[in-house]
Amino acid sequence: AREVQEVYAEFAIPLLADLPFAQSLDLDLAGRYSDYDNFGSTSNPKVGLKWRPIESLLVRGSWGTGFRAPTFAEAFGGQTRGFVPIVDPCAGPDFATLPGCGGQQAPANTTGTFVVSGGNPDLRPEDADNLTVGLVFTPSFAERLSVTLDYYQIEKEGIIGSIDRNFILAQNALNGTYADRITRDPTTNSVTEIIATRANLLDQSIRGVDFGVQYTTEERSLGSFAFRADLTYLDTFEQSPAPGGPPVRRVGQYKHSTGTLARLRGTGRVSWERGPLAVSTAARYVGGVTNMGSLLVDGEHLEADAYFQNDWLASYDFESAKLKLSIAVENILDEMPPFLEGNFANGFDQGSFNSRGRFFIVRMEKAF
């Protein structure tokens, strides 16, 4: 059981209007006070500013703090035990120089061990600072064109995540830490189990840029077209692999704990309408990443390919009958998710992709 009491307030304050280089200047203030019976209380403010120096340009920015209590699944979810690949420093040629190995080399042919993952009732809440600065450009020479550009920065403390098993092994071999999370065979020194349940990790830092463009043509005899594209460039993603460890850059990588962190992602759509008929096609792109969960091949982790998906939709509106018929094909090229060697659950990142392949949809909507 959990009891939460909250108070929230928000104010929209116009500061300037109809002035040179200040057609509008608006201030938004908000605040939330939350009191948890098992986590204590927290106050989180937010400040936003919107400035329109000229009619075609809007400059916007916001700053605020965040607070997230552990979910019931994170805190009390069942724990599982599965066999996964590991990189054991004690199995390498330098085992004698690593204090945590106890002067005994583990079997060099060890490829994996059992890892326990799941809930942790001792979790604490997460805290965050969020900053966003951007602009919206709607030029007068193209009335239906809109261009957006936003920079985002998210700083989190005590984030909840799964501890990286290889980091635990490396730190234990180097200085003997995390001994309570590793079990070794006393005879062979091989790793028989690692405890990698959820924990409050160190700081997480995320920075990136979002870009969007949208344009709609005028209605003509051939109909009208609408174009939209959105791109996200992930510049920084740093996260501690375990409590007490330094942040590690994860941009351009896949890990089970963080998922696919492609540097570039994008979506696009082109639509055409003429009377009751509408046709559209959409595209989705996810850049390739290094699979940090794979075994080492020539000293390097394997690469996962980029992903491209194309969808199509056609619809016809029978207005007199108040009937609309739609036919769609998702993933018309039948693209499979990038294969992740070492992901024994699915073979791919189920948080970013699905393995359904080409999929047909027929939908009929009738109004009465």
N, C-alpha and C positions, 0 to 999 in steps of 0.2 A: 504494500500500500504506500501511496505517496500523496501528500497534501501540499498544494501550492496556492498562494494568495498573491495577486498582482494588481498594480495600479499603473495605468498608462495615460499619458497626456500628450497632445500634439498641438502646435501653434503654427499657422501660416501667416507671415507678416510681410506685406508689401512695403518696400523701402523707398523705391524711386519709380517714376513712370513718366513717359512722354518727354524725356529730356535728351539733349544731344549725347550720343554714345551711352545712353541709358534708357532705351525705350521701356525696359522693365528691369527691376532688381528685386528679387523676392527671397526672403529668408524663411527656412523651415526649421523649427525646433521640436524635438520630441524626447521623451524620456519614459523609461519603464523601470518600476521597482518590483522585484520578485522576492518572495520569501518561501523557501522550501523547508519542510519540517525536518529533512535529513541532510540538507546541504548548507543551510544558512540563507542569508539574504544577499542580494546584489542589486546595484543600480547601474543602468546602462543608458547613456544619453546618445542623441544623434543630432547633427547639425548639417543642414543642406543649404546651398546657395545656387540660385539660378539668375544669370545675368544675360540680357539680350541687348548688346551694344547697338546692333542694327537689326532690321527686320528679318534678314536672312540667316542670322547667326545666333545660336543659343549656346552659352558657356555654362556648364553645370558642374557641381562638385558636392560631395558629401563625406562626412566623417562620423563614425560611431563606434561604439563598443558592443560586444556580443557576449552572451553567456549561454552555454548549453549543458544541461544536466545529462548524465548517462541515461540512455534508454533502458527499459527493463531487459531487453534482449542483450545489450552490452554488459549490464551488470549481473544478470542472473541467467543468461542463456546457457544451455547445456554445453559441456566441453566435449570435444571430439579428439580422437587419436588416429593419425594417419601417417603413412610412410611417404617421406618426401626426400628429394636430393639435398645433400649438404656438402660443404667444403670444410673439412676438418684440418686445421693447421698442424695438429699433432700427427697427422698421417704423412706430412711432408718431410723433406730432407733436413729441415731446420728445427726439428722437434726438440733437440737437445738444448737449443738456445731459448726455448719458450718455457718460463717457469711453471705455467699451468699444466704442462704436459707431464710433469713429474719425472722427467728423464726417460720416459717410456714411449716408444713410437707406436701409434695406432696402425692397424692394417692399411696398407697403401691402396688396396682395392675397394675400400669402403665408398659406396656411392650415395647412401641415404640412411635414414634412421626414422624412428617414430617421433612425431612432434604432437604435443598436446596443445590445442587451441580452443578458444571459446570465451565464455563470460568470466568476469572478475567482480565480485561484490564490493571490493575495496576501492573502486574507481572514484575519482573526484571530477567535478565539472570542468568544462573547457572555458577559457576566456579568449576573447578576440578583439583586435582593433581593425577596422575596415576603412579604407580610403579609396574614393573613386573620383576621378577628374576627367572631364570629357567635353565634347562639343557636338552640336547638331547643326548641319549646314543645309539650308533649303533655299537654293539660289532663285532669284527672281526670273532669270532667263530660262529656267526649266521648272515650271510650277509643280510638277509631280515628282521631282527628284528630291531625295533625302539621303544625306550622307552622315553617318555617325562614327565617332572615334572616341574611345574611352580607355583610360589607363586605370587598372585596379591593383590594389595592394592589400593583402590580407595577412595579418600577423596573429598567430594563435599560440596560446600557452597551455600546456598540459593536455595536448590533444590525445584523444582516445584512439588507439590503434593496436595492431598486433606486433609483438616484438619480433624483429628479424632474427631468424635462427642462426644464420651465418655470422651475424654480428656478435651474438652471444658466444658462439664458439671462438671467434677471433679474440674477443676481449678476455675470455676465460683462459685461453692459452697464453695470452700476452701478460696478464697481471693477476690471474686467479679470480677475477670478479665473476658474478653470476654462477657461483658454484652450486647454489641451491636450485638452479634451473637445468643443470646438466647431470645426467647419470651415465657413468662409464663402466664397462666391464672391468673388474679389478684384475683379471688375468691378461686380457688383450689390450686394454685401454681404449677399446672402440666405444663409440657413443651409442648407447642403447635407447636414450630418451631425452628430449628437450622440452621444457615447459615454456611455451610461447603464447600464453593467454593474453587477452587484452590488458593494456596498461595505459597510464597517463604518460605519454612520451614527452620529450622536451619541445621546444618551440618549433612551430611550422611557419614558413614564410613562402607566400605565393605572390608572384607579380606577373602581369601580362597586359596585353592590349587587345581590345575587341574592336573590330571594324565592320561596319554594315553599310550597304547601299541598297536603295529601293527606288524603282522608277516604274511609272504606269503611263502608257501612251494614251492619246485621245481616242475617243470612240469614232471609228471610221467605218467605211463600207465593208472592210475586211475584218472588222472587229477591233478589239483592243488587246494589248499585250501588257503583262506585268512581269517585272524582273526583280529578284531579290537575292542578295548574297550576304553571308555572314562569315567572318573569319575570326578565329581566336589564336593569338600567338602567345604561347606560354614561355615567358622569359626565365622565371625562377620558380623552382619548387624544391624547398629544402625541408627535410624532416629528420628528426632523430630516429635512428633505428631501434633504440632501446633506452629506457630510463638511465640517465647518467652518461649518455653518449653524445658526441657532438653531432650537429645537423649534417646531413649528407645530401648532395644535389641529386635529384631524381628526374630532371627534365630529360625527355627522350628515352625513358626506360619503362619497363613493365616489372612490377613486383606484385606478389599476391596481396600485400598489405595496402598498396596504394593504387593498384590497377594500372591501366595504360595511360601514361603521361606523355602523349605525343606533343611535340613542340608546336605543330600546326594542325588545326582542325578547321573544317569549313562545311557549310551547307549552302545550297543554291536552289532556286526554283524559277522556272519560266512558265507562265500561264497565258493562255489565249482564250478569249471569250467572244462569241458572236451570237447574239440573241440567246436562245435557250441552251446552246451547245458550249461546253467548256472543256478544254484539254490542258493538262499541265504535266510537267516532268520535273523531278527533284533529284538532286545529287547530294551525296554525303561523302566527305573525305576525312580520313584519320591517318596522320603520318606514321611512318614506321618507327619502331622503338627497339632498343636492346633488351632482350629477355634475360633479366637478372636472376630468374629462377632456373635457368638451364644449367647444365653441366658445362665445364670449361672445355673448349676445343682449341688446341694450340694456344692456350692461355687466355682465350677470349670467350665471352658469352655469345650465344647465338643471336641473330637478328630476326625480328618479326617484321613481315612485310607491311607496307602501307595498305589501306583498305579504301575501296571505292564502291559505293552503292548507288544504283539508279532506279528510281520509282516512276511509274506512269499512272495517270488518272484521267478518265474521260467520263463526263456526266451530261445528261440531257434532261431538261426541265419541261415536262408536259404541263404547262400552266393551266390549261382548261380543265385537265383532270386532276390538278393538284398532286401530281405524281412526279417524282424525280428518280431517275435510274442512273446508277454509277457503276463503272467497271474499273478496277485498279489492278495493277501488277506491281507488287513490291519486290525489289531486288531482281529486276528483270534479267540481269546478267548472271544470276545464280552464283554470286560471289560468296565464298566461305570465309569465316573469320580468320585472321592471321593465326597460324598454328603456333602454340607455345609449348615447346618441349619442356617437360618438368611440371606442367599443370595437370596433375593426375585426375582432378575432379571433372574437367570438361575438355582439356586440350586447347582452350581458348579463354579469353577474358569475358566472362558472362556479364560483367558490369558494364561493358562498352558495346558488346556485340551479341547476336544470337545466331544459332546454326540452322535456322529454319530454311534458308535458301529462298528460291523463287516462290512467291506466294500470290495466289489469285483471290480477288475479293469482288463479289457482286452484291450491291446494296440497293434496296428499293425503299423509298420514303413516300408515304402517302398521308396527306393531310385531309381532315374531315371537317 
